């Protein structure tokens, strides 16, 4: 009878290993939903092999070699295109491991590559399988891990899209069976050692009880939740109450009440809408014209709406602004009863029974079906993307005719009577040295970037009852987010009689595919529009860390008279570039070269040699001094339309070289991610980090390098121009 004892124990041990494998598998199931991990089958096979080797009592060294082989094979199948027996990929793998080990010593966890993360996760699963096996084989305990699994699944189910209904059922079944078997093992070792055949008598009622209780629990009616869902509470914590008061921390996103600005907010990456657009631009929702000292409101009532059909032009710029026509498709994830649209909107297309109402004060466009407000799933926009020429904007020195209208002045040059005098004095101080409107506006816009103002979403003060919101930000805290920066710029401009307004909406969002942008609540933003006579409303971006999405450039076709009227229009570098181009063309001419060499050979005069060397030196010097200006355009010509798989890597290294050329070199040991954040902080943007993330995806998955390049070429072009300007 004794031989039956180890056989029975082997069956129970096999069952425990199978159940332990299934329990650990439950930790892997949500990964596809809550992370960017799409291939989990390799990890499941790996932990299955780990439990099998432990059950078979394979010697540690042999088992370790088998597990290492499985890890390497899995990494190869996920990240390398070469055959497994081709040793070339081994060198790439070793180099990647060495690189990431260095990053570990630098504590640069975010810089680690997917290959190394896969390796670390596999090692973690190796350790977890061993610990589980040790707990239920030697300690005969599993309750702690069972409870942790329940907590893990319920938290994932609550705060993510993962549906854990069946996962809870599976986990309860697995956990109860393991608890019952291990309880029997503990009792058998202590009290039932003489009863060698009691296992079957124990197993049958255990299985019946667990299956029956689980079935009853699954099919029985459930009581409604006794506590409110915590997710809406946590996401909505700090939003305005019905009476407009603010409780705690606000949640970022679009809201209608802006009369009490200030205070911190929490981030929210919920997708609001997805837009297909050829151009990067901000998305407007509404404007507000009356600053109260604490926030913004409208100066009139919303009944002054005008209704438009889908083909009526809705323009916010005037005759002198040049435009390009574009279309965009909007897919709403969070539905609102208003339209998001770019500057220069001309028409909206939706279902035939939908019409639109544009508020003449806020320019907020609402959607209706008959007399009922409706929330649209999707709609299409036609708009004219404006081009703003700096030298033309600089021609505006005096107020225009429309600015003399009392109603216009009341709306867009209004300031509260109790605005502190030092705010007005600061506005005069910033703009006094400039003679035209554009330079004054740019002086105010740049003031925040040059005087120690910091972008922050947490340590943001709320003005007291006797404090002014703008005054507090300008002179006391110097710390805040877009509302602080944009409101302060509008107030400073109005203080020197420049009409300006406060605009709410969203930034361009994150590019997820070619010409496709995903806009989340985190992209909610406010900025400034300034009125220029004969040009209309022109957007400006004062918030540190953000860049204006509209195109500003010089009109190089302007006549001499126009240029003479704007002495500051063209920077000094532009004539130098033209002169350099003319001098560059000279040595290319064969006639010129031949004449020089013929004179040298005929007369052997030292003065011709001197003239030639001096000319060559001047050409080289001019090229060298202007290299920061013309080399980027050479790079653009070389790489923009290239179609090979290596173009992204060449273009990115050209960008790094240009940054070094303009005095911003990458430090030794500095990762690309750290360097990109430093560059964005210096240039007040976020393009470099976005480009670097795309480059890293292309670098470690070279099979889609050209696809990543085609999605990022416009971003790369804009960035290399920006750092070279």
TIMIRO-926443 format. One record per residue (C-alpha): z negated, y negated, x negated; residue number from 0. Coordinates in Angstrom, 1 decimal. Layout:
BEGIN
      pz      py      px  resi
       Z       Y       X   NUM
...
//
This chain:
BEGIN
      pz      py      px  resi
     0.0     0.0     0.0     0
    -0.6    -2.4    -2.9     1
     3.1    -2.9    -3.6     2
     3.5    -4.5    -0.2     3
     1.2    -7.4    -1.2     4
     3.5    -9.1    -3.7     5
     6.5    -8.4    -1.4     6
     4.8   -10.2     1.5     7
     3.8   -13.0    -0.8     8
     7.3   -13.3    -2.1     9
     8.6   -13.7     1.5    10
     6.0   -16.4     2.2    11
     6.8   -18.0    -1.1    12
    10.5   -18.0    -0.3    13
     9.8   -19.5     3.1    14
     7.6   -22.2     1.6    15
    10.4   -23.1    -0.9    16
    13.0   -23.3     1.9    17
    10.7   -25.5     4.0    18
     9.8   -27.7     1.0    19
    13.5   -28.1     0.3    20
    14.1   -29.1     4.0    21
    11.2   -31.5     3.9    22
    12.4   -33.3     0.8    23
    15.9   -33.4     2.3    24
    14.6   -35.6     5.0    25
    13.9   -38.3     2.4    26
    17.6   -38.2     1.4    27
    19.2   -38.4     4.9    28
    18.6   -42.1     5.6    29
    20.2   -43.2     2.2    30
    23.7   -43.4     3.7    31
    22.4   -45.9     6.3    32
    19.9   -48.0     4.4    33
    21.6   -48.1     1.0    34
    25.1   -48.2    -0.5    35
    24.8   -44.6    -1.5    36
    27.6   -42.7     0.3    37
    27.5   -39.4    -1.5    38
    24.2   -37.5    -1.0    39
    25.6   -34.0    -0.9    40
    25.3   -33.7    -4.7    41
    21.6   -34.6    -4.6    42
    21.0   -32.1    -1.8    43
    22.6   -29.3    -3.8    44
    20.6   -30.4    -6.8    45
    17.1   -30.2    -5.1    46
    18.2   -26.9    -3.5    47
    18.9   -25.5    -7.0    48
    15.6   -26.8    -8.3    49
    13.6   -25.0    -5.6    50
    15.7   -21.8    -6.1    51
    15.0   -21.8    -9.9    52
    11.3   -22.3    -9.2    53
    11.2   -19.5    -6.7    54
    13.0   -17.1    -9.2    55
    10.5   -18.1   -11.9    56
    13.3   -18.9   -14.3    57
    11.9   -19.9   -17.7    58
    11.3   -23.6   -18.1    59
    13.8   -24.1   -21.0    60
    16.6   -22.2   -19.2    61
    15.8   -23.9   -15.9    62
    15.9   -27.4   -17.6    63
    19.3   -26.6   -19.2    64
    20.7   -25.6   -15.8    65
    19.4   -28.7   -14.1    66
    20.7   -31.0   -16.9    67
    24.1   -29.3   -16.5    68
    24.0   -29.9   -12.7    69
    23.1   -33.6   -13.2    70
    25.9   -34.2   -15.7    71
    28.4   -32.4   -13.5    72
    27.3   -34.5   -10.5    73
    27.7   -37.7   -12.5    74
    31.1   -36.7   -13.8    75
    32.3   -35.9   -10.3    76
    31.1   -39.3    -9.0    77
    32.2   -41.7   -11.8    78
    34.8   -40.1   -14.1    79
    38.4   -39.3   -13.5    80
    39.0   -37.0   -16.5    81
    38.7   -33.3   -16.3    82
    35.1   -31.9   -16.8    83
    36.2   -30.0   -19.9    84
    37.8   -33.2   -21.4    85
    35.3   -34.5   -23.9    86
    36.5   -38.1   -23.8    87
    34.3   -39.0   -20.8    88
    31.3   -37.7   -22.7    89
    31.6   -40.6   -25.1    90
    31.7   -43.1   -22.2    91
    28.7   -41.5   -20.7    92
    26.7   -41.6   -23.9    93
    27.6   -45.2   -24.5    94
    26.5   -46.1   -20.9    95
    23.2   -44.3   -21.5    96
    22.6   -46.2   -24.7    97
    23.4   -49.5   -23.1    98
    21.0   -48.9   -20.2    99
    18.2   -47.7   -22.4   100
    18.5   -51.1   -24.1   101
    18.3   -52.8   -20.7   102
    15.2   -50.8   -19.9   103
    13.4   -52.2   -23.0   104
    14.5   -55.7   -21.9   105
    13.1   -55.0   -18.4   106
    16.5   -55.9   -17.0   107
    16.3   -53.5   -14.1   108
    19.0   -55.2   -12.0   109
    21.5   -54.9   -14.9   110
    21.5   -51.1   -14.9   111
    24.8   -49.4   -14.1   112
    25.3   -46.9   -11.2   113
    25.6   -44.0   -13.6   114
    22.2   -44.6   -15.1   115
    20.6   -45.2   -11.7   116
    22.1   -41.8   -10.5   117
    20.6   -40.2   -13.6   118
    17.1   -41.7   -12.9   119
    17.2   -40.7    -9.3   120
    18.2   -37.1   -10.2   121
    15.2   -37.0   -12.6   122
    13.0   -38.3    -9.8   123
    14.2   -35.5    -7.5   124
    13.6   -33.0   -10.3   125
    10.0   -34.2   -10.6   126
     9.5   -34.3    -6.8   127
    10.7   -30.7    -6.3   128
     8.4   -29.5    -9.1   129
     5.4   -31.4    -7.6   130
     6.1   -30.0    -4.1   131
     6.4   -26.5    -5.5   132
     3.1   -26.9    -7.4   133
     1.3   -28.3    -4.4   134
     2.1   -25.5    -2.0   135
     2.1   -22.7    -4.6   136
    -1.0   -23.5    -6.6   137
    -2.9   -26.1    -4.6   138
    -1.9   -24.7    -1.3   139
    -1.8   -28.2     0.1   140
     1.0   -30.2     1.8   141
    -0.7   -32.5     4.3   142
    -0.4   -35.6     2.2   143
     3.3   -35.3     1.6   144
     3.8   -34.3     5.2   145
     2.1   -37.5     6.4   146
     4.0   -39.6     3.9   147
     7.2   -38.2     5.2   148
     6.3   -39.1     8.7   149
     5.4   -42.6     7.7   150
     8.6   -43.0     5.7   151
    10.8   -41.8     8.5   152
     9.2   -44.0    11.2   153
     9.3   -47.1     9.0   154
    13.0   -46.5     8.2   155
    13.7   -45.9    11.9   156
    11.9   -49.2    12.9   157
    13.4   -51.5    10.4   158
    16.9   -50.1     9.9   159
    19.8   -48.8    11.9   160
    18.8   -45.2    11.0   161
    18.1   -43.1    14.1   162
    15.1   -40.9    13.3   163
    14.7   -39.2    16.7   164
    15.8   -35.7    15.5   165
    14.4   -36.3    12.0   166
    10.9   -36.6    13.5   167
    11.4   -33.3    15.4   168
    12.6   -31.5    12.3   169
     9.8   -32.9    10.1   170
     7.1   -31.9    12.6   171
     8.5   -28.4    12.8   172
     8.8   -28.0     9.0   173
     5.4   -29.6     8.4   174
     3.5   -27.5    11.0   175
     5.0   -24.3     9.7   176
     4.0   -25.2     6.1   177
     0.5   -26.2     7.2   178
     0.1   -22.9     9.1   179
     1.4   -20.7     6.2   180
    -0.7   -22.5     3.6   181
    -3.8   -22.3     5.8   182
    -3.3   -18.6     6.1   183
    -2.9   -18.3     2.3   184
    -6.2   -20.1     1.7   185
    -8.0   -18.0     4.2   186
    -6.5   -14.8     2.9   187
    -7.6   -15.5    -0.7   188
   -11.1   -16.2     0.4   189
   -11.9   -14.2     3.5   190
    -9.1   -11.9     4.4   191
    -8.2   -10.2     1.1   192
    -9.0    -6.7     2.5   193
    -6.8    -7.2     5.6   194
    -3.4    -6.7     3.9   195
    -1.3    -6.4     7.1   196
    -2.7    -9.4     8.9   197
     0.3   -11.6     7.9   198
     2.5   -10.5    10.8   199
    -0.3   -10.9    13.3   200
    -0.8   -14.4    12.0   201
     2.9   -15.4    11.8   202
     3.9   -14.5    15.4   203
     1.4   -16.6    17.3   204
     1.9   -19.4    14.7   205
     5.6   -19.5    15.3   206
     5.3   -19.3    19.1   207
     2.6   -22.0    19.2   208
     4.6   -24.4    17.1   209
     7.9   -23.9    18.8   210
     6.4   -24.1    22.3   211
     4.4   -27.2    21.6   212
     7.4   -28.9    20.0   213
     9.6   -28.0    22.9   214
     7.0   -29.3    25.4   215
     6.6   -32.5    23.4   216
    10.4   -33.1    23.2   217
    11.2   -32.5    26.9   218
     8.1   -34.1    28.5   219
     8.3   -37.7    29.8   220
     7.3   -40.4    27.4   221
     5.0   -43.3    28.1   222
     6.5   -46.8    27.5   223
     5.4   -48.5    24.3   224
     1.9   -49.8    24.5   225
     2.5   -52.4    21.7   226
     5.4   -54.8    21.5   227
     8.3   -54.0    19.1   228
     7.2   -55.5    15.8   229
    10.7   -56.2    14.6   230
    11.6   -59.1    16.9   231
     8.1   -60.5    16.2   232
     8.5   -60.4    12.5   233
    12.1   -61.7    12.6   234
    11.2   -64.4    15.1   235
     7.8   -65.4    13.6   236
     7.7   -69.1    13.1   237
    10.5   -70.0    15.4   238
    10.0   -72.9    17.7   239
     7.9   -72.5    20.8   240
     9.2   -73.5    24.2   241
     7.5   -76.9    23.8   242
     9.2   -77.5    20.4   243
     6.2   -77.0    18.2   244
     6.5   -74.9    15.1   245
     4.2   -72.0    14.4   246
     4.0   -70.8    10.8   247
     7.1   -69.9     8.9   248
    10.5   -70.4    10.5   249
    13.4   -67.9    10.4   250
    16.7   -69.2     8.9   251
    19.6   -69.4    11.3   252
    21.2   -71.7    13.9   253
    18.8   -73.5    16.2   254
    19.2   -76.3    18.7   255
    16.0   -78.4    18.1   256
    16.1   -80.4    14.9   257
    13.5   -83.1    15.8   258
    10.8   -81.7    13.5   259
    12.3   -80.7    10.1   260
    10.4   -79.3     7.2   261
     8.3   -76.3     6.3   262
     9.2   -72.9     4.8   263
    11.4   -70.3     6.3   264
    12.1   -66.6     5.8   265
    15.5   -65.2     5.0   266
    17.6   -63.1     7.4   267
    20.7   -61.3     6.4   268
    21.8   -60.5    10.0   269
    25.5   -60.8    10.3   270
    26.5   -63.7    12.7   271
    30.3   -63.4    12.5   272
    33.2   -62.2    10.4   273
    36.1   -64.5     9.7   274
    39.6   -63.8     8.5   275
    40.6   -67.0     6.7   276
    43.0   -67.9     3.8   277
    40.9   -70.8     2.6   278
    37.2   -71.1     1.7   279
    35.5   -73.7     3.9   280
    32.3   -74.4     5.8   281
    32.0   -73.6     9.5   282
    30.9   -76.4    11.8   283
    28.8   -76.1    14.9   284
    27.7   -79.6    15.7   285
    26.7   -83.0    14.3   286
    23.8   -85.3    15.1   287
    23.6   -89.0    14.8   288
    20.0   -90.3    15.3   289
    17.4   -90.0    12.6   290
    13.9   -90.2    14.0   291
    11.9   -90.2    10.8   292
    11.0   -86.5    11.4   293
    14.3   -85.0    12.2   294
    17.5   -85.4    14.2   295
    18.6   -85.8    17.8   296
    21.6   -87.1    19.8   297
    21.8   -90.7    20.9   298
    23.2   -89.8    24.3   299
    23.2   -87.2    27.1   300
    25.3   -84.0    27.0   301
    27.1   -84.7    30.3   302
    29.7   -86.7    28.4   303
    31.7   -83.6    27.8   304
    35.5   -83.4    27.7   305
    37.3   -80.2    28.7   306
    40.3   -78.9    26.7   307
    42.7   -76.1    27.1   308
    43.6   -73.8    24.2   309
    46.4   -76.0    22.9   310
    44.7   -79.4    22.8   311
    44.3   -81.0    19.4   312
    40.8   -81.7    18.2   313
    41.1   -83.8    15.0   314
    38.3   -85.4    13.1   315
    40.4   -87.1    10.4   316
    43.0   -89.8    10.4   317
    46.5   -90.7     9.4   318
    46.2   -90.9     5.6   319
    44.7   -87.4     5.1   320
    47.2   -84.8     4.0   321
    46.8   -81.3     5.5   322
    48.0   -77.7     5.4   323
    48.1   -75.6     8.5   324
    46.2   -72.3     8.7   325
    44.9   -69.7    11.2   326
    41.7   -67.8    11.4   327
    40.3   -64.9    13.5   328
    36.6   -64.9    14.4   329
    34.7   -61.7    15.3   330
    31.2   -62.5    16.6   331
    28.4   -60.1    15.9   332
    25.7   -62.5    17.3   333
    27.1   -64.0    20.4   334
    26.7   -67.7    21.1   335
    28.1   -69.9    23.9   336
    29.7   -72.2    21.4   337
    32.5   -72.0    18.8   338
    32.2   -72.1    15.0   339
    35.2   -73.9    13.6   340
    36.4   -75.5    10.3   341
    37.1   -79.2     9.8   342
    40.5   -80.1    11.1   343
    40.5   -77.8    14.2   344
    43.7   -78.2    16.3   345
    43.4   -75.4    18.9   346
    41.5   -72.4    20.0   347
    42.9   -69.2    21.5   348
    40.9   -66.8    23.6   349
    41.3   -65.0    27.0   350
    43.4   -66.9    29.5   351
    40.5   -67.6    31.8   352
    38.4   -69.2    29.1   353
    38.2   -73.0    28.6   354
    36.2   -75.2    26.3   355
    34.0   -78.2    26.5   356
    33.7   -80.5    23.5   357
    30.6   -82.8    23.4   358
    31.9   -86.2    22.3   359
    28.6   -87.0    20.6   360
    27.8   -83.7    18.8   361
    31.3   -82.3    18.7   362
    29.8   -79.0    19.7   363
    32.4   -76.9    21.5   364
    31.0   -74.8    24.3   365
    32.8   -71.9    26.1   366
    33.1   -71.4    29.8   367
    34.6   -69.1    32.4   368
    34.9   -71.2    35.5   369
    31.6   -73.1    35.7   370
    29.6   -70.4    33.9   371
    28.7   -70.4    30.3   372
    30.2   -67.4    28.5   373
    29.6   -65.8    25.0   374
    32.9   -64.7    23.3   375
    33.3   -61.6    21.2   376
    36.4   -62.9    19.4   377
    38.7   -65.8    19.3   378
    41.4   -67.3    17.1   379
    41.5   -70.8    15.6   380
    44.4   -73.0    14.4   381
    43.4   -75.8    12.0   382
    44.7   -78.2     9.4   383
    43.0   -77.9     6.1   384
    42.6   -81.5     4.7   385
    43.3   -82.5     1.2   386
    41.4   -85.5    -0.1   387
    42.8   -87.6    -3.0   388
    40.1   -89.3    -4.9   389
    42.2   -92.2    -6.0   390
    43.1   -93.0    -2.4   391
    39.5   -92.7    -1.2   392
    38.5   -95.1    -4.0   393
    40.8   -97.7    -2.4   394
    38.3   -98.1     0.5   395
    36.1  -101.1    -0.4   396
    35.6  -102.9     2.9   397
    34.6  -101.6     6.3   398
    37.4  -100.6     8.6   399
    38.1  -102.0    12.1   400
    36.3   -99.1    13.9   401
    33.1   -99.7    11.9   402
    32.8  -103.2    13.6   403
    32.4  -101.6    17.0   404
    28.8  -101.8    18.1   405
    28.7   -98.3    19.6   406
    30.0   -96.8    16.3   407
    27.4   -98.8    14.3   408
    24.6   -97.7    16.6   409
    25.5   -94.0    16.2   410
    26.4   -93.7    12.5   411
    24.5   -96.5    10.8   412
    21.3   -96.2    12.7   413
    17.9   -96.0    10.9   414
    14.4   -96.0    12.4   415
    12.6   -99.3    12.4   416
     9.6   -97.9    10.4   417
    11.8   -96.4     7.6   418
     9.8   -97.2     4.4   419
    11.2  -100.1     2.4   420
    11.3   -98.2    -0.8   421
    14.0   -95.8     0.6   422
    16.3   -98.8     1.2   423
    15.5  -100.2    -2.3   424
    16.4   -96.8    -3.8   425
    19.7   -96.7    -2.0   426
    20.6  -100.2    -3.3   427
    19.6   -99.2    -6.8   428
    21.7   -96.0    -6.8   429
    24.9   -97.7    -5.5   430
    24.7  -101.3    -6.8   431
    26.8  -100.7    -9.9   432
    29.8   -99.3    -7.9   433
    32.5  -101.3    -6.1   434
    34.1   -98.8    -3.8   435
    32.9   -96.5    -1.0   436
    33.8   -93.2    -2.7   437
    31.9   -94.0    -5.9   438
    28.9   -95.1    -4.0   439
    28.9   -91.9    -1.9   440
    29.3   -89.8    -5.1   441
    26.5   -91.7    -6.8   442
    24.2   -90.7    -3.9   443
    25.4   -87.2    -3.9   444
    24.9   -86.8    -7.6   445
    21.5   -88.5    -7.5   446
    19.8   -85.3    -6.4   447
    21.3   -83.2    -9.2   448
    20.4   -85.6   -12.0   449
    16.8   -86.5   -11.1   450
    14.8   -83.3   -11.0   451
    15.2   -82.3    -7.3   452
    14.7   -78.5    -6.8   453
    16.1   -76.2    -4.1   454
    13.2   -74.2    -2.5   455
    12.7   -72.4     0.8   456
     9.0   -71.6     0.5   457
     7.1   -74.6    -1.0   458
     8.5   -77.1     1.5   459
     6.2   -79.7     2.9   460
     6.0   -80.9     6.5   461
     5.6   -84.7     6.9   462
     2.3   -85.9     8.4   463
     2.1   -88.1    11.5   464
     2.5   -91.3     9.5   465
     4.9   -89.9     6.9   466
     8.7   -90.2     6.9   467
    10.6   -86.9     6.2   468
    13.1   -88.5     3.8   469
    10.5   -90.7     2.1   470
     8.3   -87.7     1.5   471
    11.2   -85.7    -0.1   472
    12.6   -88.6    -2.2   473
     9.3   -89.8    -3.7   474
     6.6   -87.1    -3.3   475
     7.8   -83.5    -3.2   476
    11.4   -83.6    -4.6   477
    11.6   -80.0    -3.4   478
    13.3   -78.5    -0.3   479
    16.4   -77.0     1.1   480
    19.6   -78.2     2.7   481
    18.0   -80.1     5.5   482
    16.0   -82.2     3.0   483
    19.0   -82.9     0.8   484
    21.5   -83.7     3.6   485
    19.2   -85.8     5.7   486
    18.2   -87.8     2.7   487
    21.8   -88.5     1.7   488
    22.7   -89.7     5.2   489
    19.7   -92.0     5.3   490
    20.5   -93.5     1.8   491
    24.1   -94.1     2.7   492
    23.2   -95.8     6.0   493
    20.7   -97.9     4.1   494
    23.7   -99.5     2.3   495
    25.9   -99.8     5.4   496
    28.0   -96.7     4.9   497
    28.5   -94.7     8.1   498
    27.5   -91.1     7.7   499
    26.4   -88.2     9.9   500
    24.4   -85.0     9.7   501
    26.4   -81.7    10.2   502
    25.1   -78.2    11.0   503
    26.9   -74.9    10.7   504
    27.4   -72.2     8.1   505
    28.7   -72.0     4.6   506
    31.8   -69.9     3.8   507
    29.7   -66.6     3.6   508
    30.5   -63.7     1.3   509
    34.0   -62.4     0.7   510
    34.0   -58.7     1.7   511
    37.7   -58.1     1.6   512
    40.8   -60.1     0.8   513
    40.8   -63.2     3.1   514
    37.8   -61.7     5.0   515
    34.3   -63.4     4.9   516
    31.0   -62.2     6.3   517
    28.7   -64.9     7.5   518
    25.0   -64.1     8.0   519
    22.0   -66.1     9.2   520
    21.3   -66.8     5.5   521
    24.5   -68.9     5.4   522
    23.1   -71.3     8.0   523
    23.5   -74.8     6.4   524
    23.6   -78.5     6.9   525
    25.7   -81.1     5.0   526
    27.0   -84.6     5.2   527
    30.2   -86.3     6.5   528
    31.0   -89.8     5.6   529
    33.5   -92.1     7.4   530
    36.4   -93.5     5.4   531
    38.7   -95.9     7.3   532
    42.2   -94.5     7.8   533
    41.0   -91.1     6.4   534
    38.3   -90.1     8.9   535
    35.2   -88.0     8.3   536
    35.0   -86.6     4.8   537
    32.5   -83.8     3.9   538
    30.1   -84.1     1.0   539
    27.6   -81.5    -0.4   540
    24.3   -82.9    -1.8   541
    22.3   -79.7    -1.8   542
    21.5   -78.3    -5.3   543
    23.1   -74.9    -5.8   544
    25.9   -75.4    -3.3   545
    29.5   -76.7    -3.9   546
    31.8   -78.6    -1.6   547
    34.2   -76.2     0.1   548
    36.9   -78.8     0.6   549
    39.6   -79.8    -1.9   550
    39.2   -83.1    -3.8   551
    41.8   -84.0    -6.4   552
    43.8   -86.8    -7.9   553
    47.2   -87.8    -6.5   554
    49.3   -87.9    -9.7   555
    52.3   -89.1    -7.8   556
    50.7   -92.4    -7.0   557
    52.7   -95.5    -7.9   558
    51.9   -97.9   -10.6   559
    50.7  -100.5    -8.1   560
    48.3   -98.1    -6.6   561
    47.0   -97.1    -9.9   562
    46.5  -100.7   -10.9   563
    44.3  -101.2    -7.9   564
    42.1   -98.3    -8.8   565
    41.2   -98.7   -12.5   566
    38.8   -95.8   -12.4   567
    41.2   -93.5   -10.6   568
    42.5   -91.4   -13.4   569
    40.1   -90.1   -16.2   570
    40.9   -90.8   -19.8   571
    41.9   -87.1   -20.3   572
    45.0   -87.3   -18.1   573
    47.1   -89.6   -20.2   574
    46.0   -87.6   -23.3   575
    47.2   -84.4   -21.7   576
    50.6   -86.0   -21.0   577
    50.8   -87.3   -24.5   578
    49.8   -83.9   -25.8   579
    52.5   -82.3   -23.8   580
    55.1   -84.7   -25.1   581
    54.0   -84.1   -28.7   582
    53.9   -80.3   -28.1   583
    57.6   -80.4   -27.1   584
    58.8   -82.0   -30.3   585
    58.5   -79.0   -32.8   586
    60.2   -76.8   -30.3   587
    63.4   -78.8   -30.7   588
    65.7   -77.1   -33.2   589
    67.6   -80.4   -33.9   590
    64.4   -82.1   -34.9   591
    63.3   -79.3   -37.2   592
    66.7   -79.0   -38.8   593
    66.9   -82.8   -39.5   594
    63.5   -82.8   -41.1   595
    64.3   -79.8   -43.3   596
    67.8   -81.2   -44.2   597
    66.3   -84.5   -45.4   598
    63.7   -82.6   -47.4   599
    66.3   -80.4   -49.1   600
    68.7   -83.3   -49.7   601
    66.4   -86.1   -50.9   602
    63.3   -84.2   -51.8   603
    61.5   -87.4   -50.9   604
    57.7   -87.1   -50.8   605
    57.5   -89.5   -47.8   606
    59.4   -87.1   -45.6   607
    57.1   -84.3   -46.5   608
    54.1   -86.6   -45.7   609
    55.6   -87.6   -42.4   610
    56.2   -84.0   -41.4   611
    52.7   -82.9   -42.4   612
    51.1   -85.9   -40.7   613
    53.1   -85.2   -37.5   614
    52.1   -81.5   -37.6   615
    48.5   -82.5   -38.1   616
    48.6   -84.9   -35.2   617
    50.1   -82.3   -33.0   618
    47.6   -79.6   -33.9   619
    44.8   -82.2   -33.6   620
    46.0   -83.2   -30.1   621
    46.2   -79.6   -29.0   622
    42.8   -78.9   -30.4   623
    41.1   -81.9   -28.8   624
    42.6   -81.2   -25.4   625
    42.3   -77.4   -25.5   626
    39.5   -77.5   -22.9   627
    42.0   -79.0   -20.5   628
    45.2   -77.0   -21.0   629
    44.0   -73.6   -22.0   630
    42.6   -72.8   -18.5   631
    46.1   -73.5   -17.1   632
    47.5   -71.2   -19.7   633
    45.1   -68.5   -18.6   634
    46.0   -69.0   -15.0   635
    49.7   -68.7   -15.8   636
    49.0   -65.5   -17.8   637
    46.7   -63.7   -15.4   638
    46.9   -65.0   -11.9   639
    50.0   -63.0   -10.9   640
    49.6   -60.1   -13.3   641
    49.3   -56.7   -11.6   642
    48.1   -54.3   -14.2   643
    44.7   -52.6   -14.1   644
    43.4   -54.4   -17.2   645
    44.1   -58.0   -15.9   646
    40.6   -58.4   -14.5   647
    38.9   -57.6   -17.8   648
    41.2   -59.9   -19.7   649
    40.7   -62.8   -17.3   650
    36.9   -62.4   -17.2   651
    36.7   -62.5   -21.0   652
    39.0   -65.5   -21.0   653
    36.5   -67.2   -18.6   654
    33.6   -66.4   -21.0   655
    35.6   -67.8   -23.8   656
    36.2   -71.0   -21.9   657
    32.5   -71.3   -21.1   658
    31.8   -71.0   -24.8   659
    34.5   -73.5   -25.6   660
    32.9   -76.2   -23.3   661
    29.5   -75.7   -24.9   662
    27.9   -72.9   -22.8   663
    27.9   -69.8   -24.9   664
    26.4   -66.5   -23.9   665
    23.2   -65.7   -25.9   666
    22.8   -62.6   -27.9   667
    21.3   -59.8   -25.8   668
    21.8   -61.7   -22.5   669
    23.3   -59.6   -19.8   670
    26.2   -60.8   -17.7   671
    24.1   -61.0   -14.6   672
    21.5   -63.2   -16.4   673
    24.3   -65.3   -17.9   674
    26.0   -65.8   -14.5   675
    22.8   -67.0   -12.9   676
    22.3   -69.5   -15.8   677
    25.9   -70.8   -15.4   678
    25.6   -71.2   -11.7   679
    22.3   -73.1   -12.1   680
    24.0   -75.5   -14.6   681
    27.1   -76.1   -12.5   682
    25.2   -76.2    -9.2   683
    27.0   -73.3    -7.5   684
    27.0   -69.6    -6.9   685
    30.6   -68.6    -7.9   686
    29.8   -67.1   -11.3   687
    27.3   -64.6   -10.0   688
    29.6   -63.5    -7.2   689
    32.5   -63.1    -9.6   690
    30.2   -61.2   -12.1   691
    29.2   -58.7    -9.4   692
    32.8   -58.1    -8.6   693
    33.7   -57.7   -12.3   694
    30.9   -55.1   -12.8   695
    32.2   -53.1    -9.8   696
    35.6   -53.1   -11.5   697
    34.2   -52.3   -14.9   698
    32.4   -49.2   -13.8   699
    35.0   -48.0   -11.3   700
    38.2   -48.8   -13.1   701
    40.3   -47.0   -10.5   702
    39.9   -50.1    -8.2   703
    39.9   -52.8   -10.8   704
    43.1   -54.4    -9.5   705
    41.8   -54.4    -6.0   706
    38.7   -56.2    -7.1   707
    40.9   -58.7    -9.0   708
    43.1   -59.4    -6.0   709
    40.0   -60.2    -4.0   710
    38.5   -62.4    -6.7   711
    41.5   -64.2    -8.3   712
    41.0   -67.3    -6.2   713
    37.3   -67.5    -7.1   714
    38.1   -67.0   -10.8   715
    40.8   -69.7   -10.7   716
    38.5   -72.2    -9.0   717
    35.7   -71.4   -11.4   718
    37.7   -71.8   -14.6   719
    39.1   -75.1   -13.3   720
    35.6   -76.3   -12.4   721
    34.0   -75.6   -15.8   722
    37.0   -77.3   -17.5   723
    37.0   -80.5   -15.4   724
//
